[in-house]
Amino acid sequence: MLAIARGLMAVPELIMFDEPSLGLSPLLRQQLAEKIKEVSREGVTIVLVEQNARLGLMLASYGYVMENGQLVLQGKTEDLMQDEGVRKAYLGV
């Protein structure tokens, strides 16, 4: 959270998050998600790299799915969440 606050002090137009939820408890992960949503609502473009697919898709409006370093799928998050392959491989459905 401190690193995010430090990054926002510069009032950026774009901010990149690399695995921000890594190692966080579920409660802190939820608080982090709320802060990221708030930053997005304020008009800051966010580039998010996240292995927690459910969290990433919940926060994003557009997503990219990579496997073994290759881009295999991209689209609006609503479409990705409905994709059978994504649901089975990444969302546990």
MIDOSE-1310 file (N, C-alpha, C; in nm, 2 decimals, decimal comma, always signed):
residues 93
mlai	+0,08/-0,12/+0,00/+0,00/+0,00/+0,00/+0,09/+0,13/+0,00; +0,20/+0,12/+0,07/+0,29/+0,24/+0,08/+0,34/+0,27/-0,06; +0,38/+0,16/-0,13/+0,44/+0,18/-0,27/+0,33/+0,24/-0,36; +0,21/+0,20/-0,35/+0,10/+0,26/-0,43/+0,09/+0,41/-0,39
argl	+0,08/+0,44/-0,27/+0,07/+0,58/-0,22/+0,19/+0,66/-0,28; +0,31/+0,61/-0,27/+0,42/+0,68/-0,32/+0,41/+0,71/-0,47; +0,36/+0,61/-0,54/+0,34/+0,63/-0,69/+0,23/+0,73/-0,72; +0,13/+0,74/-0,64/+0,02/+0,83/-0,67/+0,06/+0,97/-0,63
mavp	+0,16/+0,99/-0,55/+0,20/+1,13/-0,51/+0,24/+1,21/-0,63; +0,29/+1,15/-0,73/+0,33/+1,22/-0,85/+0,21/+1,26/-0,94; +0,09/+1,22/-0,90/-0,03/+1,25/-0,98/-0,01/+1,20/-1,12; +0,01/+1,07/-1,14/+0,03/+1,01/-1,27/-0,09/+1,00/-1,36
elim	-0,08/+1,00/-1,49/-0,19/+0,97/-1,58/-0,20/+0,82/-1,60; -0,09/+0,75/-1,58/-0,09/+0,60/-1,59/+0,00/+0,55/-1,48; -0,05/+0,43/-1,42/+0,03/+0,37/-1,32/+0,03/+0,22/-1,35; +0,14/+0,15/-1,33/+0,15/+0,01/-1,35/+0,16/-0,07/-1,22
fdep	+0,08/-0,17/-1,20/+0,09/-0,26/-1,09/+0,13/-0,40/-1,13; +0,24/-0,45/-1,07/+0,29/-0,58/-1,10/+0,26/-0,67/-0,98; +0,17/-0,76/-0,99/+0,13/-0,85/-0,88/+0,11/-0,78/-0,75; +0,02/-0,68/-0,74/+0,00/-0,61/-0,62/-0,06/-0,69/-0,50
slgl	-0,13/-0,80/-0,54/-0,20/-0,88/-0,43/-0,11/-0,99/-0,38; +0,01/-1,01/-0,43/+0,10/-1,12/-0,39/+0,13/-1,11/-0,25; +0,10/-1,22/-0,18/+0,13/-1,24/-0,04/+0,03/-1,16/+0,06; -0,07/-1,11/+0,01/-0,16/-1,03/+0,10/-0,27/-1,13/+0,15
spll	-0,32/-1,10/+0,27/-0,43/-1,17/+0,33/-0,56/-1,13/+0,25; -0,66/-1,22/+0,26/-0,79/-1,18/+0,18/-0,84/-1,04/+0,22; -0,83/-1,01/+0,34/-0,88/-0,87/+0,38/-0,80/-0,76/+0,32; -0,67/-0,77/+0,32/-0,59/-0,67/+0,26/-0,60/-0,67/+0,11
rqql	-0,62/-0,79/+0,05/-0,64/-0,80/-0,09/-0,77/-0,72/-0,13; -0,88/-0,73/-0,05/-1,00/-0,66/-0,08/-0,98/-0,51/-0,07; -0,91/-0,47/+0,04/-0,88/-0,33/+0,05/-0,80/-0,27/-0,06; -0,70/-0,35/-0,11/-0,62/-0,31/-0,22/-0,71/-0,30/-0,35
aeki	-0,80/-0,39/-0,37/-0,89/-0,39/-0,48/-0,97/-0,26/-0,48; -1,02/-0,22/-0,37/-1,10/-0,10/-0,35/-1,02/+0,02/-0,39; -0,90/+0,03/-0,34/-0,81/+0,14/-0,37/-0,78/+0,15/-0,52; -0,76/+0,04/-0,58/-0,73/+0,04/-0,73/-0,85/+0,08/-0,80
kevs	-0,97/+0,04/-0,76/-1,09/+0,09/-0,83/-1,11/+0,24/-0,81; -1,08/+0,29/-0,69/-1,09/+0,43/-0,66/-0,99/+0,51/-0,75; -0,87/+0,46/-0,77/-0,77/+0,53/-0,85/-0,82/+0,53/-1,00; -0,88/+0,42/-1,04/-0,93/+0,41/-1,18/-1,05/+0,51/-1,20
regv	-1,14/+0,52/-1,10/-1,25/+0,61/-1,11/-1,21/+0,76/-1,12; -1,09/+0,79/-1,06/-1,04/+0,92/-1,06/-0,97/+0,95/-1,20; -0,97/+0,86/-1,29/-0,92/+0,89/-1,43/-0,78/+0,84/-1,45; -0,72/+0,77/-1,36/-0,58/+0,72/-1,39/-0,59/+0,59/-1,46
tivl	-0,52/+0,58/-1,57/-0,51/+0,46/-1,65/-0,42/+0,36/-1,57; -0,47/+0,24/-1,56/-0,40/+0,14/-1,48/-0,36/+0,02/-1,57; -0,23/-0,02/-1,56/-0,19/-0,14/-1,63/-0,16/-0,24/-1,51; -0,23/-0,35/-1,51/-0,23/-0,44/-1,40/-0,18/-0,58/-1,45
veqn	-0,07/-0,63/-1,39/-0,03/-0,77/-1,41/-0,06/-0,84/-1,29; -0,14/-0,95/-1,30/-0,19/-1,02/-1,18/-0,21/-1,17/-1,21; -0,16/-1,25/-1,13/-0,18/-1,40/-1,15/-0,31/-1,44/-1,09; -0,37/-1,36/-1,00/-0,50/-1,39/-0,94/-0,60/-1,35/-1,05
arlg	-0,64/-1,44/-1,14/-0,72/-1,40/-1,25/-0,86/-1,35/-1,21; -0,91/-1,40/-1,11/-1,04/-1,35/-1,06/-1,03/-1,20/-1,02; -0,93/-1,17/-0,94/-0,91/-1,03/-0,90/-0,88/-0,94/-1,02; -0,79/-0,99/-1,11/-0,75/-0,91/-1,23/-0,87/-0,88/-1,31
lmla	-0,96/-0,98/-1,34/-1,07/-0,96/-1,42/-1,18/-0,87/-1,35; -1,18/-0,88/-1,22/-1,28/-0,80/-1,15/-1,24/-0,65/-1,16; -1,11/-0,62/-1,16/-1,06/-0,48/-1,16/-1,05/-0,42/-1,30; -1,03/-0,51/-1,40/-1,00/-0,46/-1,54/-1,13/-0,44/-1,62
sygy	-1,11/-0,36/-1,73/-1,22/-0,35/-1,83/-1,18/-0,42/-1,95; -1,05/-0,45/-1,97/-1,00/-0,52/-2,08/-0,88/-0,61/-2,03; -0,87/-0,73/-2,09/-0,77/-0,82/-2,04/-0,70/-0,89/-2,14; -0,58/-0,94/-2,11/-0,50/-1,02/-2,19/-0,46/-1,15/-2,12
vmen	-0,47/-1,27/-2,18/-0,43/-1,39/-2,12/-0,31/-1,44/-2,19; -0,21/-1,47/-2,10/-0,08/-1,52/-2,16/-0,05/-1,66/-2,10; +0,00/-1,74/-2,18/+0,04/-1,88/-2,14/+0,18/-1,90/-2,20; +0,27/-1,94/-2,11/+0,41/-1,96/-2,15/+0,47/-1,85/-2,23
gqlv	+0,44/-1,73/-2,19/+0,50/-1,61/-2,25/+0,43/-1,57/-2,38; +0,32/-1,64/-2,42/+0,25/-1,61/-2,55/+0,11/-1,56/-2,52; +0,08/-1,45/-2,59/-0,06/-1,40/-2,58/-0,15/-1,50/-2,65; -0,25/-1,55/-2,57/-0,34/-1,65/-2,63/-0,48/-1,60/-2,64
lqgk	-0,52/-1,49/-2,57/-0,65/-1,45/-2,57/-0,65/-1,30/-2,52; -0,75/-1,22/-2,57/-0,76/-1,09/-2,53/-0,91/-1,04/-2,55; -0,95/-0,95/-2,47/-1,09/-0,90/-2,49/-1,14/-0,83/-2,37; -1,27/-0,78/-2,38/-1,33/-0,72/-2,27/-1,34/-0,82/-2,16
tedl	-1,33/-0,78/-2,03/-1,33/-0,87/-1,92/-1,46/-0,95/-1,91; -1,57/-0,89/-1,95/-1,70/-0,96/-1,95/-1,70/-1,08/-2,04; -1,63/-1,06/-2,16/-1,62/-1,17/-2,25/-1,52/-1,28/-2,20; -1,41/-1,24/-2,15/-1,31/-1,33/-2,10/-1,37/-1,42/-1,98
mqde	-1,45/-1,35/-1,90/-1,51/-1,43/-1,79/-1,61/-1,53/-1,83; -1,67/-1,51/-1,95/-1,76/-1,61/-2,01/-1,70/-1,72/-2,09; -1,57/-1,70/-2,13/-1,50/-1,79/-2,21/-1,48/-1,92/-2,13; -1,52/-2,03/-2,19/-1,51/-2,16/-2,12/-1,37/-2,20/-2,08
gvrk	-1,27/-2,17/-2,17/-1,13/-2,20/-2,14/-1,08/-2,12/-2,03; -1,11/-2,00/-2,02/-1,07/-1,91/-1,91/-1,14/-1,96/-1,78; -1,26/-1,99/-1,79/-1,34/-2,03/-1,67/-1,28/-2,16/-1,61; -1,24/-2,25/-1,70/-1,19/-2,38/-1,65/-1,04/-2,36/-1,60
aylg	-0,96/-2,29/-1,67/-0,82/-2,29/-1,64/-0,79/-2,19/-1,53; -0,86/-2,08/-1,53/-0,82/-1,97/-1,44/-0,92/-1,93/-1,33; -1,04/-1,97/-1,35/-1,14/-1,93/-1,25/-1,20/-2,04/-1,17; -1,15/-2,16/-1,20/-1,20/-2,28/-1,12/-1,35/-2,31/-1,14
v	-1,40/-2,28/-1,25/-1,55/-2,31/-1,27/-1,56/-2,42/-1,37
